[in-house]
Structures are given as structure tokens and as C-alpha cells.
Amino acid sequence: MTTQIPVSHMAFVRARGGCSKQLGARLSTLIAPSRQAPGCLHFALQQSQCDADLWLVSGLWVNQPSMDAYFNSPAMAIFAELVQDLVVSSLDFHTFREVSAAQATEGCLAQVHKLAG
């Protein structure tokens, strides 16, 4: 039996001046279908409390294949449309995987050994 390793994505989307409400409305169309996508554990749209032009789209997926399938779905076309329609000024997209405590410190220990050596 294979172990499921959860993965996630975060997209920070900045609206062009005067387009924040339009951006929020269009991003909100992702919520229901994304939450129903196979392998989706959590999906959220958030707006910054101190910067009305900054939005966060985040999702948590049961595994990498589930997230990859979502990325290849028609729902993702909205990001290209928003850029083409000049609604966004920037889009910063990242994916993440869970790591153990040992995996999280491996890189740090390697750097310490490298610096000490």
C-alpha cells in the first residue's frame, strides 16, 4: 500500500488598480468546483486584510497526482484569462509538499557541515 503525501498550492494574485472587486468575483467562481475536484481536501479564496488588491487562492490535495490533475483541468484557464484581460498586475504561484522533521532539518544540517568544513 502506498502512502498518500498531501501537497498544497498557494497563488498570490494582485489586482490591477481598480480591478480588485472584478478579480475577487472571477476568482470566487473557482471555489465550488475546486472543492468538488477529486482529491481536494481544502480550497479557499482569501483577500488580504491590509491590502484590498491582494488575493490568496490556496488548496490542499491528498497527493501530487490529484493536484496535477486539477492543474490540468479547465478551471485553471481562469488564471490565463485574468492576465489576458489585464485584471491582474502580478501572479505568484507556489506548490508545497509535507516534510518530516528530519527532512526539514536535512538541508540545514548539510549547510552547517558545509560551513564548518
Backbone as CSV, one residue per row, in Angstrom:
resi,resn,N_x,N_y,N_z,CA_x,CA_y,CA_z,C_x,C_y,C_z
1,MET,0.844,-1.189,0.000,0.000,0.000,0.000,0.882,1.243,0.000
2,THR,0.571,2.197,-0.886,1.354,3.421,-0.954,0.810,4.457,0.025
3,THR,1.720,5.259,0.529,1.335,6.310,1.456,0.953,7.556,0.676
4,GLN,-0.158,8.158,1.046,-0.585,9.412,0.437,0.162,10.551,1.112
5,ILE,0.841,11.382,0.335,1.547,12.533,0.888,0.834,13.798,0.425
6,PRO,0.178,14.503,1.343,-0.554,15.713,0.957,0.371,16.768,0.350
7,VAL,-0.174,17.490,-0.610,0.520,18.609,-1.245,-0.428,19.800,-1.285
8,SER,0.128,20.972,-1.469,-0.717,22.164,-1.494,-0.199,23.174,-2.511
9,HIS,-1.044,24.122,-2.794,-0.639,25.236,-3.655,-1.135,26.535,-3.045
10,MET,-0.411,27.592,-3.351,-0.802,28.938,-2.947,-0.523,29.864,-4.120
11,ALA,-1.495,30.666,-4.460,-1.323,31.655,-5.519,-1.667,33.016,-4.938
12,PHE,-0.684,33.900,-4.921,-0.906,35.277,-4.501,-1.190,36.072,-5.775
13,VAL,-2.373,36.640,-5.850,-2.816,37.328,-7.057,-3.089,38.787,-6.711
14,ARG,-2.382,39.688,-7.381,-2.562,41.124,-7.141,-3.374,41.731,-8.275
15,ALA,-4.446,42.412,-7.904,-5.309,43.066,-8.886,-4.662,44.353,-9.393
16,ARG,-4.932,44.671,-10.632,-4.559,45.986,-11.149,-5.429,47.016,-10.435
17,GLY,-4.952,48.229,-10.372,-5.707,49.297,-9.721,-7.139,49.366,-10.234
18,GLY,-8.082,49.378,-9.319,-9.487,49.487,-9.681,-10.141,48.182,-10.112
19,CYS,-9.410,47.079,-10.080,-9.950,45.790,-10.567,-10.132,44.756,-9.459
20,SER,-9.961,45.132,-8.206,-9.996,44.143,-7.131,-11.346,43.437,-7.012
21,LYS,-12.429,44.183,-7.105,-13.758,43.552,-6.992,-13.999,42.597,-8.155
22,GLN,-13.597,42.985,-9.348,-13.750,42.124,-10.516,-12.896,40.864,-10.351
23,LEU,-11.667,41.031,-9.868,-10.790,39.886,-9.649,-11.396,38.933,-8.620
24,GLY,-11.850,39.472,-7.505,-12.463,38.641,-6.471,-13.666,37.874,-6.984
25,ALA,-14.506,38.532,-7.771,-15.697,37.876,-8.317,-15.309,36.732,-9.246
26,ARG,-14.307,36.956,-10.070,-13.907,35.910,-11.010,-13.195,34.762,-10.301
27,LEU,-12.360,35.073,-9.314,-11.686,34.012,-8.559,-12.684,33.196,-7.746
28,SER,-13.741,33.853,-7.282,-14.728,33.138,-6.456,-15.429,32.032,-7.242
29,THR,-15.403,32.107,-8.579,-16.016,31.044,-9.379,-15.233,29.733,-9.283
30,LEU,-14.015,29.789,-8.750,-13.205,28.585,-8.570,-13.596,27.777,-7.333
31,ILE,-14.206,28.415,-6.355,-14.400,27.788,-5.046,-15.187,26.475,-5.122
32,ALA,-16.419,26.513,-5.584,-17.259,25.305,-5.570,-16.683,24.176,-6.423
33,PRO,-16.313,24.429,-7.700,-15.788,23.301,-8.484,-14.470,22.756,-7.944
34,SER,-13.639,23.617,-7.373,-12.357,23.155,-6.833,-12.568,22.278,-5.616
35,ARG,-13.491,22.656,-4.754,-13.778,21.854,-3.561,-14.358,20.490,-3.917
36,GLN,-14.974,20.391,-5.092,-15.558,19.125,-5.530,-14.593,18.297,-6.373
37,ALA,-13.428,18.835,-6.684,-12.457,18.118,-7.518,-11.939,16.890,-6.773
38,PRO,-11.706,15.793,-7.487,-11.177,14.584,-6.846,-9.851,14.864,-6.135
39,GLY,-9.764,14.459,-4.885,-8.539,14.619,-4.111,-8.402,15.938,-3.382
40,CYS,-9.353,16.839,-3.536,-9.279,18.132,-2.841,-9.679,17.951,-1.374
41,LEU,-8.782,18.345,-0.475,-9.070,18.296,0.956,-9.549,19.647,1.474
42,HIS,-9.065,20.722,0.850,-9.441,22.081,1.267,-9.132,23.035,0.123
43,PHE,-9.996,24.010,-0.069,-9.762,25.047,-1.078,-10.321,26.341,-0.533
44,ALA,-9.560,27.433,-0.661,-10.008,28.707,-0.101,-9.584,29.886,-0.966
45,LEU,-10.403,30.910,-0.929,-10.092,32.206,-1.527,-10.116,33.215,-0.397
46,GLN,-9.035,33.984,-0.268,-8.957,34.974,0.801,-8.480,36.302,0.231
47,GLN,-8.928,37.382,0.856,-8.476,38.722,0.499,-7.684,39.280,1.671
48,SER,-6.571,39.923,1.374,-5.725,40.494,2.415,-6.512,41.500,3.254
49,GLN,-6.254,41.507,4.550,-6.915,42.447,5.448,-6.333,43.851,5.346
50,CYS,-5.094,43.954,4.863,-4.473,45.280,4.816,-4.129,45.756,3.401
51,ASP,-4.442,44.943,2.396,-4.184,45.318,1.008,-5.322,44.754,0.158
52,ALA,-6.307,45.568,-0.131,-7.516,45.124,-0.823,-7.252,44.570,-2.219
53,ASP,-6.100,44.860,-2.789,-5.776,44.364,-4.132,-5.110,42.984,-4.119
54,LEU,-4.792,42.459,-2.929,-4.079,41.186,-2.828,-5.012,40.059,-2.417
55,TRP,-5.027,38.991,-3.240,-5.881,37.826,-3.021,-5.009,36.587,-2.897
56,LEU,-5.478,35.613,-2.134,-4.787,34.342,-1.968,-5.740,33.214,-2.347
57,VAL,-5.292,32.380,-3.270,-6.032,31.178,-3.656,-5.192,30.001,-3.173
58,SER,-5.755,29.164,-2.299,-4.975,28.048,-1.762,-5.777,26.760,-1.803
59,GLY,-5.042,25.671,-1.957,-5.679,24.364,-1.985,-4.799,23.321,-1.336
60,LEU,-5.417,22.354,-0.720,-4.722,21.219,-0.110,-5.261,19.965,-0.782
61,TRP,-4.335,19.112,-1.245,-4.690,17.949,-2.046,-4.159,16.680,-1.389
62,VAL,-4.858,15.584,-1.581,-4.491,14.317,-0.964,-3.131,13.826,-1.462
63,ASN,-2.770,14.139,-2.718,-1.467,13.718,-3.241,-1.118,14.518,-4.500
64,GLN,0.101,14.332,-4.996,0.576,15.065,-6.167,-0.260,14.787,-7.419
65,PRO,-0.609,13.525,-7.705,-1.436,13.285,-8.900,-2.779,14.024,-8.866
66,SER,-3.389,14.134,-7.696,-4.661,14.858,-7.585,-4.470,16.340,-7.900
67,MET,-3.403,16.934,-7.347,-3.139,18.345,-7.604,-2.788,18.552,-9.079
68,ASP,-1.983,17.653,-9.649,-1.615,17.766,-11.060,-2.855,17.692,-11.957
69,ALA,-3.769,16.790,-11.639,-4.998,16.666,-12.427,-5.797,17.963,-12.359
70,TYR,-5.852,18.572,-11.195,-6.555,19.848,-11.039,-5.879,20.936,-11.878
71,PHE,-4.549,20.976,-11.836,-3.825,21.983,-12.613,-4.071,21.829,-14.114
72,ASN,-4.358,20.623,-14.555,-4.616,20.363,-15.971,-6.097,20.444,-16.322
73,SER,-6.924,20.850,-15.373,-8.358,20.940,-15.607,-8.721,22.297,-16.231
74,PRO,-9.890,22.385,-16.837,-10.340,23.654,-17.434,-10.440,24.802,-16.424
75,ALA,-10.614,24.483,-15.143,-10.736,25.532,-14.119,-9.516,26.448,-14.086
76,MET,-8.360,25.904,-14.389,-7.125,26.694,-14.315,-7.019,27.739,-15.419
77,ALA,-7.839,27.631,-16.447,-7.812,28.611,-17.540,-8.125,30.013,-17.048
78,ILE,-8.793,30.117,-15.912,-9.153,31.441,-15.401,-7.913,32.308,-15.159
79,PHE,-6.799,31.705,-14.758,-5.600,32.499,-14.492,-5.064,33.135,-15.772
80,ALA,-5.051,32.395,-16.858,-4.618,32.950,-18.142,-5.584,34.044,-18.601
81,GLU,-6.869,33.821,-18.404,-7.870,34.816,-18.789,-7.695,36.110,-18.010
82,LEU,-7.426,35.995,-16.712,-7.251,37.189,-15.879,-6.040,38.000,-16.325
83,VAL,-4.978,37.314,-16.707,-3.779,38.002,-17.188,-4.084,38.656,-18.538
84,GLN,-4.718,37.922,-19.440,-5.046,38.462,-20.763,-5.995,39.647,-20.671
85,ASP,-6.938,39.591,-19.744,-7.921,40.661,-19.588,-7.375,41.847,-18.798
86,LEU,-6.108,41.788,-18.430,-5.425,42.862,-17.692,-6.097,43.176,-16.361
87,VAL,-6.595,42.136,-15.688,-7.228,42.294,-14.379,-6.184,42.155,-13.266
88,VAL,-5.104,41.417,-13.530,-4.072,41.212,-12.512,-2.794,41.951,-12.885
89,SER,-2.092,42.405,-11.862,-0.788,43.034,-12.106,0.336,42.061,-11.797
90,SER,0.069,41.062,-10.925,1.075,40.032,-10.659,0.397,38.764,-10.166
91,LEU,1.081,37.656,-10.419,0.599,36.344,-10.022,1.807,35.555,-9.543
92,ASP,1.803,35.170,-8.270,2.917,34.449,-7.661,2.386,33.097,-7.189
93,PHE,2.776,32.036,-7.888,2.191,30.720,-7.667,3.254,29.764,-7.120
94,HIS,2.921,29.027,-6.039,3.858,28.085,-5.420,3.148,26.786,-5.068
95,THR,3.896,25.675,-5.120,3.379,24.391,-4.652,4.273,23.896,-3.523
96,PHE,3.679,23.106,-2.641,4.379,22.636,-1.448,4.064,21.168,-1.199
97,ARG,4.977,20.487,-0.495,4.743,19.114,-0.053,5.076,19.030,1.427
98,GLU,4.446,18.112,2.100,4.743,17.917,3.514,6.097,17.256,3.656
99,VAL,6.815,17.618,4.707,8.098,17.001,5.017,8.112,16.631,6.497
100,SER,8.914,15.637,6.820,9.077,15.247,8.220,10.038,16.221,8.886
101,ALA,10.144,16.135,10.196,11.091,16.982,10.931,12.514,16.708,10.448
102,ALA,12.824,15.443,10.209,14.167,15.081,9.741,14.439,15.670,8.363
103,GLN,13.452,15.585,7.466,13.622,16.144,6.127,13.766,17.665,6.181
104,ALA,13.032,18.297,7.078,13.075,19.757,7.194,14.433,20.245,7.673
105,THR,15.104,19.454,8.500,16.397,19.883,9.036,17.570,19.357,8.231
106,GLU,17.343,18.405,7.312,18.432,17.861,6.497,19.218,18.953,5.798
107,GLY,18.524,19.840,5.114,19.184,20.922,4.391,19.965,21.827,5.318
108,CYS,19.410,22.100,6.491,20.093,22.957,7.465,21.370,22.285,7.964
109,LEU,21.286,20.997,8.267,22.463,20.277,8.760,23.539,20.206,7.684
110,ALA,23.130,20.001,6.442,24.105,19.957,5.351,24.807,21.295,5.216
111,GLN,24.080,22.387,5.373,24.670,23.729,5.276,25.633,23.962,6.429
112,VAL,25.264,23.509,7.635,26.126,23.681,8.808,27.444,22.914,8.594
113,HIS,27.333,21.670,8.126,28.535,20.867,7.866,29.391,21.501,6.783
114,LYS,28.753,22.024,5.769,29.473,22.659,4.667,30.229,23.904,5.165
115,LEU,29.548,24.705,5.996,30.182,25.912,6.533,31.304,25.569,7.517
116,ALA,31.100,24.483,8.301,32.109,24.093,9.299,33.311,23.449,8.633
117,GLY,33.095,22.824,7.472,34.149,22.070,6.794,35.063,22.983,6.093
